[in-house]
Amino acid sequence: MSARDSFVARFGEENATAIEKAARGHWDGDMGGVHHDDDFGSEPFRYWFLLAIGFECVTRYREDHGIQAAVEEMQDWAKFDGNLAAHDGAIPDYLAMMIGAYNDWISPDSETASSDVPS
């Protein structure tokens, strides 16, 4: 099952679409095309979700974007079912990574988390 399908099964199509829409809004608008050549990886939903984390779309501004899923439940999904640590594309927001914004979303037991995400 893809990461997106797993998210939809747990949180519904509306929440998945809201996350993608929020992330794409920043990607198209705020970032001014800087990342338009990024590699989305084999699971593009992971890329969009990581971008949404960086812009706080799934935390501070989730209600503004129409995201109804609880933050803690999405973090649980991201660590396990969504396996964000397995993202094999470009990192959409290096600043978010450097300040630790992804830490609560990546399983501490993952090999990727321990080598790629600062603690």
N, CA, C and O atoms as CSV, one atom per row, in Angstrom:
chain,resi,resn,atom,element,x,y,z
A,1,MET,N,N,0.853,-1.177,0.000
A,1,MET,CA,C,0.000,0.000,0.000
A,1,MET,C,C,0.900,1.242,0.000
A,1,MET,O,O,1.875,1.314,0.748
A,2,SER,N,N,0.565,2.196,-0.832
A,2,SER,CA,C,1.368,3.414,-0.893
A,2,SER,C,C,1.176,4.242,0.379
A,2,SER,O,O,0.228,4.031,1.135
A,3,ALA,N,N,2.079,5.173,0.598
A,3,ALA,CA,C,1.969,6.057,1.764
A,3,ALA,C,C,0.660,6.847,1.698
A,3,ALA,O,O,-0.025,7.012,2.708
A,4,ARG,N,N,0.323,7.330,0.514
A,4,ARG,CA,C,-0.919,8.102,0.379
A,4,ARG,C,C,-2.137,7.236,0.668
A,4,ARG,O,O,-3.040,7.654,1.393
A,5,ASP,N,N,-2.166,6.032,0.105
A,5,ASP,CA,C,-3.297,5.129,0.346
A,5,ASP,C,C,-3.427,4.801,1.833
A,5,ASP,O,O,-4.535,4.721,2.365
A,6,SER,N,N,-2.298,4.616,2.490
A,6,SER,CA,C,-2.294,4.342,3.922
A,6,SER,C,C,-2.853,5.535,4.705
A,6,SER,O,O,-3.624,5.361,5.649
A,7,PHE,N,N,-2.456,6.741,4.304
A,7,PHE,CA,C,-2.960,7.946,4.968
A,7,PHE,C,C,-4.464,8.080,4.752
A,7,PHE,O,O,-5.208,8.367,5.691
A,8,VAL,N,N,-4.908,7.874,3.516
A,8,VAL,CA,C,-6.331,7.977,3.201
A,8,VAL,C,C,-7.133,6.949,3.993
A,8,VAL,O,O,-8.214,7.261,4.492
A,9,ALA,N,N,-6.618,5.737,4.112
A,9,ALA,CA,C,-7.323,4.697,4.867
A,9,ALA,C,C,-7.512,5.094,6.324
A,9,ALA,O,O,-8.517,4.748,6.944
A,10,ARG,N,N,-6.553,5.812,6.860
A,10,ARG,CA,C,-6.617,6.185,8.277
A,10,ARG,C,C,-7.318,7.519,8.520
A,10,ARG,O,O,-8.043,7.667,9.504
A,11,PHE,N,N,-7.104,8.505,7.616
A,11,PHE,CA,C,-7.585,9.866,7.879
A,11,PHE,C,C,-8.575,10.405,6.851
A,11,PHE,O,O,-9.149,11.475,7.054
A,12,GLY,N,N,-8.782,9.690,5.763
A,12,GLY,CA,C,-9.736,10.118,4.756
A,12,GLY,C,C,-9.113,10.918,3.619
A,12,GLY,O,O,-8.084,11.575,3.776
A,13,GLU,N,N,-9.772,10.837,2.477
A,13,GLU,CA,C,-9.330,11.540,1.268
A,13,GLU,C,C,-9.281,13.052,1.477
A,13,GLU,O,O,-8.388,13.724,0.960
A,14,GLU,N,N,-10.232,13.583,2.231
A,14,GLU,CA,C,-10.291,15.032,2.440
A,14,GLU,C,C,-9.020,15.553,3.094
A,14,GLU,O,O,-8.493,16.591,2.693
A,15,ASN,N,N,-8.525,14.836,4.100
A,15,ASN,CA,C,-7.303,15.270,4.787
A,15,ASN,C,C,-6.071,15.126,3.886
A,15,ASN,O,O,-5.192,15.987,3.894
A,16,ALA,N,N,-6.008,14.049,3.117
A,16,ALA,CA,C,-4.877,13.857,2.199
A,16,ALA,C,C,-4.851,14.969,1.156
A,16,ALA,O,O,-3.796,15.536,0.875
A,17,THR,N,N,-5.995,15.274,0.591
A,17,THR,CA,C,-6.093,16.334,-0.414
A,17,THR,C,C,-5.751,17.689,0.186
A,17,THR,O,O,-5.080,18.498,-0.455
A,18,ALA,N,N,-6.204,17.947,1.412
A,18,ALA,CA,C,-5.908,19.224,2.074
A,18,ALA,C,C,-4.409,19.387,2.299
A,18,ALA,O,O,-3.879,20.485,2.129
A,19,ILE,N,N,-3.723,18.325,2.676
A,19,ILE,CA,C,-2.274,18.387,2.891
A,19,ILE,C,C,-1.556,18.663,1.570
A,19,ILE,O,O,-0.668,19.513,1.504
A,20,GLU,N,N,-1.942,17.943,0.531
A,20,GLU,CA,C,-1.319,18.157,-0.784
A,20,GLU,C,C,-1.569,19.581,-1.283
A,20,GLU,O,O,-0.664,20.230,-1.808
A,21,LYS,N,N,-2.783,20.053,-1.119
A,21,LYS,CA,C,-3.129,21.410,-1.574
A,21,LYS,C,C,-2.330,22.460,-0.805
A,21,LYS,O,O,-1.818,23.409,-1.398
A,22,ALA,N,N,-2.224,22.294,0.505
A,22,ALA,CA,C,-1.461,23.245,1.320
A,22,ALA,C,C,0.004,23.255,0.903
A,22,ALA,O,O,0.594,24.319,0.716
A,23,ALA,N,N,0.587,22.075,0.759
A,23,ALA,CA,C,2.001,21.977,0.393
A,23,ALA,C,C,2.247,22.548,-1.001
A,23,ALA,O,O,3.212,23.283,-1.212
A,24,ARG,N,N,1.379,22.212,-1.950
A,24,ARG,CA,C,1.543,22.713,-3.316
A,24,ARG,C,C,1.379,24.233,-3.369
A,24,ARG,O,O,2.008,24.899,-4.191
A,25,GLY,N,N,0.541,24.773,-2.501
A,25,GLY,CA,C,0.382,26.228,-2.441
A,25,GLY,C,C,1.689,26.912,-2.066
A,25,GLY,O,O,2.041,27.945,-2.636
A,26,HIS,N,N,2.399,26.341,-1.114
A,26,HIS,CA,C,3.701,26.902,-0.736
A,26,HIS,C,C,4.733,26.648,-1.826
A,26,HIS,O,O,5.549,27.517,-2.133
A,27,TRP,N,N,4.694,25.471,-2.401
A,27,TRP,CA,C,5.641,25.084,-3.447
A,27,TRP,C,C,5.514,26.007,-4.655
A,27,TRP,O,O,6.517,26.436,-5.225
A,28,ASP,N,N,4.270,26.311,-5.044
A,28,ASP,CA,C,4.031,27.182,-6.195
A,28,ASP,C,C,4.182,28.656,-5.853
A,28,ASP,O,O,4.650,29.446,-6.672
A,29,GLY,N,N,3.783,29.025,-4.635
A,29,GLY,CA,C,3.750,30.440,-4.274
A,29,GLY,C,C,4.956,30.924,-3.508
A,29,GLY,O,O,5.802,31.633,-4.053
A,30,ASP,N,N,5.042,30.544,-2.245
A,30,ASP,CA,C,6.068,31.061,-1.341
A,30,ASP,C,C,7.485,30.731,-1.781
A,30,ASP,O,O,8.406,31.520,-1.573
A,31,MET,N,N,7.654,29.582,-2.378
A,31,MET,CA,C,9.002,29.133,-2.702
A,31,MET,C,C,9.446,29.609,-4.081
A,31,MET,O,O,10.596,29.395,-4.465
A,32,GLY,N,N,8.561,30.246,-4.824
A,32,GLY,CA,C,8.905,30.865,-6.084
A,32,GLY,C,C,9.584,29.968,-7.099
A,32,GLY,O,O,10.437,30.432,-7.856
A,33,GLY,N,N,9.232,28.717,-7.131
A,33,GLY,CA,C,9.794,27.809,-8.118
A,33,GLY,C,C,11.159,27.245,-7.778
A,33,GLY,O,O,11.752,26.533,-8.588
A,34,VAL,N,N,11.665,27.551,-6.593
A,34,VAL,CA,C,12.993,27.090,-6.190
A,34,VAL,C,C,13.116,25.574,-6.259
A,34,VAL,O,O,14.167,25.054,-6.635
A,35,HIS,N,N,12.062,24.870,-5.903
A,35,HIS,CA,C,12.114,23.412,-5.831
A,35,HIS,C,C,11.424,22.717,-7.001
A,35,HIS,O,O,11.162,21.516,-6.929
A,36,HIS,N,N,11.132,23.427,-8.054
A,36,HIS,CA,C,10.355,22.830,-9.136
A,36,HIS,C,C,11.085,21.723,-9.886
A,36,HIS,O,O,10.474,21.021,-10.692
A,37,ASP,N,N,12.365,21.559,-9.638
A,37,ASP,CA,C,13.087,20.446,-10.258
A,37,ASP,C,C,13.402,19.343,-9.246
A,37,ASP,O,O,14.178,18.433,-9.540
A,38,ASP,N,N,12.806,19.423,-8.063
A,38,ASP,CA,C,13.035,18.411,-7.032
A,38,ASP,C,C,12.592,17.029,-7.490
A,38,ASP,O,O,11.663,16.881,-8.284
A,39,ASP,N,N,13.278,16.032,-6.969
A,39,ASP,CA,C,12.897,14.633,-7.152
A,39,ASP,C,C,11.903,14.304,-6.041
A,39,ASP,O,O,12.254,14.344,-4.862
A,40,PHE,N,N,10.665,13.979,-6.414
A,40,PHE,CA,C,9.633,13.676,-5.418
A,40,PHE,C,C,9.795,12.301,-4.802
A,40,PHE,O,O,9.115,11.977,-3.829
A,41,GLY,N,N,10.672,11.498,-5.343
A,41,GLY,CA,C,10.865,10.153,-4.824
A,41,GLY,C,C,9.792,9.199,-5.322
A,41,GLY,O,O,8.909,9.567,-6.097
A,42,SER,N,N,9.894,7.980,-4.859
A,42,SER,CA,C,8.966,6.943,-5.307
A,42,SER,C,C,7.571,7.094,-4.702
A,42,SER,O,O,6.612,6.499,-5.194
A,43,GLU,N,N,7.457,7.887,-3.639
A,43,GLU,CA,C,6.167,8.125,-2.973
A,43,GLU,C,C,5.972,9.639,-2.841
A,43,GLU,O,O,6.297,10.205,-1.798
A,44,PRO,N,N,5.453,10.299,-3.867
A,44,PRO,CA,C,5.322,11.758,-3.833
A,44,PRO,C,C,4.554,12.308,-2.624
A,44,PRO,O,O,4.813,13.429,-2.186
A,45,PHE,N,N,3.622,11.535,-2.090
A,45,PHE,CA,C,2.875,12.027,-0.922
A,45,PHE,C,C,3.813,12.297,0.249
A,45,PHE,O,O,3.586,13.226,1.025
A,46,ARG,N,N,4.858,11.495,0.379
A,46,ARG,CA,C,5.835,11.755,1.450
A,46,ARG,C,C,6.498,13.113,1.255
A,46,ARG,O,O,6.683,13.855,2.220
A,47,TYR,N,N,6.855,13.445,0.024
A,47,TYR,CA,C,7.451,14.755,-0.269
A,47,TYR,C,C,6.498,15.868,0.151
A,47,TYR,O,O,6.891,16.793,0.861
A,48,TRP,N,N,5.238,15.778,-0.291
A,48,TRP,CA,C,4.256,16.809,0.045
A,48,TRP,C,C,4.034,16.885,1.555
A,48,TRP,O,O,3.881,17.975,2.108
A,49,PHE,N,N,4.015,15.745,2.213
A,49,PHE,CA,C,3.808,15.737,3.666
A,49,PHE,C,C,4.989,16.401,4.373
A,49,PHE,O,O,4.793,17.183,5.302
A,50,LEU,N,N,6.202,16.098,3.944
A,50,LEU,CA,C,7.386,16.725,4.539
A,50,LEU,C,C,7.373,18.231,4.322
A,50,LEU,O,O,7.734,18.993,5.219
A,51,LEU,N,N,6.961,18.659,3.144
A,51,LEU,CA,C,6.862,20.093,2.877
A,51,LEU,C,C,5.802,20.728,3.784
A,51,LEU,O,O,6.003,21.825,4.305
A,52,ALA,N,N,4.683,20.038,3.966
A,52,ALA,CA,C,3.619,20.542,4.843
A,52,ALA,C,C,4.088,20.632,6.293
A,52,ALA,O,O,3.680,21.540,7.017
A,53,ILE,N,N,4.933,19.710,6.720
A,53,ILE,CA,C,5.508,19.800,8.070
A,53,ILE,C,C,6.367,21.048,8.176
A,53,ILE,O,O,6.249,21.806,9.139
A,54,GLY,N,N,7.227,21.263,7.196
A,54,GLY,CA,C,8.136,22.407,7.220
A,54,GLY,C,C,7.419,23.743,7.290
A,54,GLY,O,O,7.890,24.661,7.960
A,55,PHE,N,N,6.298,23.865,6.618
A,55,PHE,CA,C,5.521,25.105,6.627
A,55,PHE,C,C,4.462,25.117,7.733
A,55,PHE,O,O,3.627,26.021,7.785
A,56,GLU,N,N,4.496,24.130,8.603
A,56,GLU,CA,C,3.585,24.004,9.740
A,56,GLU,C,C,2.121,23.859,9.320
A,56,GLU,O,O,1.211,24.188,10.082
A,57,CYS,N,N,1.906,23.365,8.104
A,57,CYS,CA,C,0.538,23.165,7.614
A,57,CYS,C,C,-0.186,22.068,8.382
A,57,CYS,O,O,-1.411,22.104,8.491
A,58,VAL,N,N,0.545,21.095,8.918
A,58,VAL,CA,C,-0.087,19.983,9.625
A,58,VAL,C,C,-0.048,20.177,11.139
A,58,VAL,O,O,-0.476,19.303,11.893
A,59,THR,N,N,0.462,21.314,11.575
A,59,THR,CA,C,0.506,21.614,13.013
A,59,THR,C,C,-0.176,22.951,13.269
A,59,THR,O,O,-1.399,23.009,13.397
A,60,ARG,N,N,0.587,24.002,13.343
A,60,ARG,CA,C,0.075,25.330,13.700
A,60,ARG,C,C,-1.058,25.805,12.793
A,60,ARG,O,O,-2.023,26.399,13.276
A,61,TYR,N,N,-0.958,25.555,11.498
A,61,TYR,CA,C,-1.935,26.097,10.548
A,61,TYR,C,C,-2.871,25.035,9.960
A,61,TYR,O,O,-3.503,25.271,8.931
A,62,ARG,N,N,-2.962,23.877,10.603
A,62,ARG,CA,C,-3.733,22.787,10.010
A,62,ARG,C,C,-5.200,23.142,9.839
A,62,ARG,O,O,-5.799,22.792,8.821
A,63,GLU,N,N,-5.786,23.817,10.793
A,63,GLU,CA,C,-7.199,24.175,10.663
A,63,GLU,C,C,-7.404,25.188,9.540
A,63,GLU,O,O,-8.424,25.150,8.853
A,64,ASP,N,N,-6.436,26.099,9.347
A,64,ASP,CA,C,-6.522,27.061,8.239
A,64,ASP,C,C,-6.544,26.352,6.889
A,64,ASP,O,O,-7.130,26.849,5.927
A,65,HIS,N,N,-5.905,25.195,6.826
A,65,HIS,CA,C,-5.836,24.429,5.582
A,65,HIS,C,C,-6.924,23.356,5.491
A,65,HIS,O,O,-6.977,22.611,4.512
A,66,GLY,N,N,-7.781,23.274,6.492
A,66,GLY,CA,C,-8.868,22.294,6.461
A,66,GLY,C,C,-8.435,20.886,6.832
A,66,GLY,O,O,-9.116,19.917,6.496
A,67,ILE,N,N,-7.319,20.766,7.516
A,67,ILE,CA,C,-6.819,19.455,7.938
A,67,ILE,C,C,-7.404,19.157,9.313
A,67,ILE,O,O,-7.108,19.852,10.285
A,68,GLN,N,N,-8.228,18.129,9.388
A,68,GLN,CA,C,-8.942,17.811,10.616
A,68,GLN,C,C,-8.270,16.737,11.462
A,68,GLN,O,O,-8.601,16.588,12.638
A,69,ALA,N,N,-7.348,16.000,10.898
A,69,ALA,CA,C,-6.686,14.919,11.635
A,69,ALA,C,C,-5.868,15.492,12.786
A,69,ALA,O,O,-5.268,16.559,12.662
A,70,ALA,N,N,-5.848,14.780,13.897
A,70,ALA,CA,C,-5.086,15.211,15.076
A,70,ALA,C,C,-3.582,15.087,14.811
A,70,ALA,O,O,-3.127,14.131,14.183
A,71,VAL,N,N,-2.832,16.055,15.294
A,71,VAL,CA,C,-1.383,16.084,15.082
A,71,VAL,C,C,-0.729,14.805,15.597
A,71,VAL,O,O,0.076,14.199,14.889
A,72,GLU,N,N,-1.057,14.391,16.804
A,72,GLU,CA,C,-0.435,13.204,17.403
A,72,GLU,C,C,-0.711,11.945,16.591
A,72,GLU,O,O,0.155,11.081,16.455
A,73,GLU,N,N,-1.922,11.846,16.053
A,73,GLU,CA,C,-2.262,10.676,15.230
A,73,GLU,C,C,-1.510,10.708,13.901
A,73,GLU,O,O,-1.083,9.666,13.405
A,74,MET,N,N,-1.348,11.897,13.325
A,74,MET,CA,C,-0.583,12.005,12.082
A,74,MET,C,C,0.894,11.698,12.338
A,74,MET,O,O,1.557,11.094,11.495
A,75,GLN,N,N,1.409,12.111,13.499
A,75,GLN,CA,C,2.801,11.792,13.834
A,75,GLN,C,C,2.990,10.289,13.954
A,75,GLN,O,O,3.995,9.747,13.491
A,76,ASP,N,N,2.035,9.618,14.568
A,76,ASP,CA,C,2.095,8.165,14.677
A,76,ASP,C,C,2.089,7.529,13.285
A,76,ASP,O,O,2.878,6.625,13.009
A,77,TRP,N,N,1.205,8.000,12.418
A,77,TRP,CA,C,1.155,7.492,11.047
A,77,TRP,C,C,2.499,7.737,10.349
A,77,TRP,O,O,3.039,6.838,9.706
A,78,ALA,N,N,3.023,8.930,10.477
A,78,ALA,CA,C,4.262,9.300,9.782
A,78,ALA,C,C,5.440,8.432,10.201
A,78,ALA,O,O,6.287,8.093,9.375
A,79,LYS,N,N,5.499,8.075,11.469
A,79,LYS,CA,C,6.609,7.259,11.978
A,79,LYS,C,C,6.499,5.799,11.546
A,79,LYS,O,O,7.512,5.139,11.318
A,80,PHE,N,N,5.302,5.309,11.437
A,80,PHE,CA,C,5.130,3.876,11.224
A,80,PHE,C,C,4.506,3.566,9.863
A,80,PHE,O,O,5.222,3.162,8.946
A,81,ASP,N,N,3.212,3.741,9.707
A,81,ASP,CA,C,2.548,3.390,8.449
A,81,ASP,C,C,3.053,4.226,7.277
A,81,ASP,O,O,3.275,3.692,6.190
A,82,GLY,N,N,3.236,5.516,7.482
A,82,GLY,CA,C,3.709,6.391,6.411
A,82,GLY,C,C,5.199,6.319,6.186
A,82,GLY,O,O,5.690,6.638,5.104
A,83,ASN,N,N,5.925,5.897,7.218
A,83,ASN,CA,C,7.378,5.711,7.164
A,83,ASN,C,C,8.095,6.850,6.437
A,83,ASN,O,O,8.783,6.630,5.440
A,84,LEU,N,N,7.923,8.076,6.954
A,84,LEU,CA,C,8.557,9.229,6.324
A,84,LEU,C,C,10.073,9.094,6.253
A,84,LEU,O,O,10.708,9.686,5.380
A,85,ALA,N,N,10.647,8.335,7.150
A,85,ALA,CA,C,12.103,8.137,7.138
A,85,ALA,C,C,12.560,7.441,5.859
A,85,ALA,O,O,13.734,7.523,5.497
A,86,ALA,N,N,11.651,6.764,5.175
A,86,ALA,CA,C,12.010,6.051,3.948
A,86,ALA,C,C,11.895,6.939,2.703
A,86,ALA,O,O,12.074,6.452,1.586
A,87,HIS,N,N,11.602,8.222,2.877
A,87,HIS,CA,C,11.499,9.128,1.721
A,87,HIS,C,C,12.799,9.067,0.933
A,87,HIS,O,O,13.879,9.276,1.485
A,88,ASP,N,N,12.690,8.780,-0.358
A,88,ASP,CA,C,13.880,8.603,-1.189
A,88,ASP,C,C,14.027,9.682,-2.251
A,88,ASP,O,O,14.718,9.490,-3.252
A,89,GLY,N,N,13.380,10.805,-2.032
A,89,GLY,CA,C,13.498,11.933,-2.947
A,89,GLY,C,C,14.232,13.084,-2.278
A,89,GLY,O,O,14.886,12.914,-1.249
A,90,ALA,N,N,14.109,14.245,-2.878
A,90,ALA,CA,C,14.743,15.451,-2.344
A,90,ALA,C,C,14.085,15.849,-1.025
A,90,ALA,O,O,12.901,15.592,-0.808
A,91,ILE,N,N,14.854,16.471,-0.161
A,91,ILE,CA,C,14.302,17.040,1.066
A,91,ILE,C,C,13.681,18.382,0.679
A,91,ILE,O,O,14.383,19.265,0.186
A,92,PRO,N,N,12.370,18.546,0.896
A,92,PRO,CA,C,11.719,19.770,0.425
A,92,PRO,C,C,12.030,21.011,1.252
A,92,PRO,O,O,11.849,22.129,0.770
A,93,ASP,N,N,12.492,20.837,2.480
A,93,ASP,CA,C,12.724,21.994,3.340
A,93,ASP,C,C,13.919,21.720,4.253
A,93,ASP,O,O,13.766,21.177,5.347
A,94,TYR,N,N,15.106,22.101,3.792
A,94,TYR,CA,C,16.324,21.856,4.567
A,94,TYR,C,C,16.352,22.643,5.866
A,94,TYR,O,O,16.874,22.161,6.871
A,95,LEU,N,N,15.797,23.847,5.859
A,95,LEU,CA,C,15.756,24.629,7.090
A,95,LEU,C,C,14.931,23.902,8.150
A,95,LEU,O,O,15.337,23.827,9.309
A,96,ALA,N,N,13.775,23.366,7.756
A,96,ALA,CA,C,12.947,22.602,8.696
A,96,ALA,C,C,13.724,21.421,9.247
A,96,ALA,O,O,13.647,21.126,10.440
A,97,MET,N,N,14.473,20.743,8.386
A,97,MET,CA,C,15.268,19.609,8.831
A,97,MET,C,C,16.338,20.054,9.823
A,97,MET,O,O,16.552,19.405,10.847
A,98,MET,N,N,17.012,21.168,9.515
A,98,MET,CA,C,18.107,21.641,10.371
A,98,MET,C,C,17.628,22.074,11.754
A,98,MET,O,O,18.349,21.904,12.737
A,99,ILE,N,N,16.426,22.628,11.840
A,99,ILE,CA,C,15.936,23.074,13.149
A,99,ILE,C,C,15.183,21.981,13.896
A,99,ILE,O,O,14.674,22.214,14.992
A,100,GLY,N,N,15.109,20.780,13.302
A,100,GLY,CA,C,14.496,19.651,13.990
A,100,GLY,C,C,12.997,19.523,13.816
A,100,GLY,O,O,12.354,18.788,14.566
A,101,ALA,N,N,12.424,20.218,12.846
A,101,ALA,CA,C,10.966,20.167,12.652
A,101,ALA,C,C,10.465,18.771,12.306
A,101,ALA,O,O,9.306,18.449,12.567
A,102,TYR,N,N,11.325,17.938,11.720
A,102,TYR,CA,C,10.911,16.588,11.333
A,102,TYR,C,C,11.082,15.566,12.456
A,102,TYR,O,O,10.594,14.442,12.339
A,103,ASN,N,N,11.746,15.925,13.512
A,103,ASN,CA,C,12.103,14.951,14.555
A,103,ASN,C,C,10.912,14.201,15.139
A,103,ASN,O,O,11.010,13.000,15.393
A,104,ASP,N,N,9.797,14.879,15.356
A,104,ASP,CA,C,8.619,14.217,15.935
A,104,ASP,C,C,7.834,13.406,14.914
A,104,ASP,O,O,6.835,12.771,15.252
A,105,TRP,N,N,8.286,13.430,13.666
A,105,TRP,CA,C,7.575,12.769,12.579
A,105,TRP,C,C,8.335,11.579,12.022
A,105,TRP,O,O,7.793,10.821,11.218
A,106,ILE,N,N,9.569,11.406,12.435
A,106,ILE,CA,C,10.425,10.329,11.944
A,106,ILE,C,C,10.700,9.381,13.105
A,106,ILE,O,O,11.051,9.820,14.200
A,107,SER,N,N,10.543,8.107,12.871
A,107,SER,CA,C,10.778,7.130,13.929
A,107,SER,C,C,12.230,7.188,14.387
A,107,SER,O,O,13.137,7.127,13.558
A,108,PRO,N,N,12.465,7.305,15.692
A,108,PRO,CA,C,13.845,7.344,16.192
A,108,PRO,C,C,14.582,6.028,15.972
A,108,PRO,O,O,15.809,5.981,16.064
A,109,ASP,N,N,13.846,4.963,15.682
A,109,ASP,CA,C,14.471,3.660,15.461
A,109,ASP,C,C,14.921,3.461,14.017
A,109,ASP,O,O,15.601,2.483,13.706
A,110,SER,N,N,14.544,4.384,13.138
A,110,SER,CA,C,14.883,4.185,11.733
A,110,SER,C,C,16.337,4.525,11.486
A,110,SER,O,O,16.898,5.422,12.116
A,111,GLU,N,N,16.930,3.808,10.573
A,111,GLU,CA,C,18.321,4.044,10.199
A,111,GLU,C,C,18.458,5.432,9.568
A,111,GLU,O,O,19.435,6.137,9.821
A,112,THR,N,N,17.486,5.819,8.754
A,112,THR,CA,C,17.519,7.127,8.107
A,112,THR,C,C,17.437,8.241,9.129
A,112,THR,O,O,18.149,9.239,9.030
A,113,ALA,N,N,16.564,8.068,10.114
A,113,ALA,CA,C,16.390,9.112,11.119
A,113,ALA,C,C,17.684,9.372,11.860
A,113,ALA,O,O,18.039,10.526,12.097
A,114,SER,N,N,18.386,8.332,12.226
A,114,SER,CA,C,19.591,8.521,13.012
A,114,SER,C,C,20.729,9.119,12.193
A,114,SER,O,O,21.612,9.769,12.753
A,115,SER,N,N,20.725,8.913,10.878
A,115,SER,CA,C,21.823,9.432,10.084
A,115,SER,C,C,21.513,10.741,9.384
A,115,SER,O,O,22.430,11.513,9.104
A,116,ASP,N,N,20.256,11.015,9.096
A,116,ASP,CA,C,19.908,12.190,8.304
A,116,ASP,C,C,19.244,13.322,9.061
A,116,ASP,O,O,19.319,14.469,8.621
A,117,VAL,N,N,18.610,13.051,10.158
A,117,VAL,CA,C,17.862,14.072,10.867
A,117,VAL,C,C,18.606,14.441,12.138
A,117,VAL,O,O,18.882,13.582,12.975
A,118,PRO,N,N,18.930,15.727,12.282
A,118,PRO,CA,C,19.646,16.132,13.493
A,118,PRO,C,C,18.797,15.931,14.737
A,118,PRO,O,O,17.576,16.078,14.688
A,119,SER,N,N,19.425,15.600,15.834
A,119,SER,CA,C,18.650,15.409,17.065
A,119,SER,C,C,18.755,16.617,17.965
A,119,SER,O,O,18.167,16.634,19.047
